[in-house]
Amino acid sequence: MPKDQPIELFMPPNMLKAKVGSSIGGIDMAALKRAEAAVDILKVDFQEWIGEDVERLAKARERFAGGADDDARSALFRAGHDIKGQASTFEFPLIARVATSLCKLIDATAAPEGIPLGLIDAHVAAIRIIFRDKIKDPSNRMAMELCEELEARVTEVLQLAA
């Protein structure tokens, strides 16, 4: 094959690297230490914040039990979803796991009245117990078994509904 035209390589400029700078010395260690110190200060409030979220979930459960409509379902899902997103930050990974299971149940069930209240109650009770007993160790055997059982029941309910 004859080479009629030479090959020309074009390297586009890395605009992001030019704006951010090189990776060497790009991290402000003083700012990182200040951020870590701020989080340590906030940790004092974590217990109170997660407690408020757990109570909001319990109230949403009561509302749902009083009338399983779309608004009550949305409030229950929102409370569970907030806990799901924040519990790990608040150092309660097992609460996050139970809340994830609850959100899966609510989200995957088509009609609000099709969500078994007993299974919602089991999730809310599990979250309250894990919070009350301050179970923060994700390898706690009893809490792990509880999480697995709740997840299995959710899977079972969703398979029956499909």
Beta strands, then each sheet from edge to edge (+ up, - down):
end
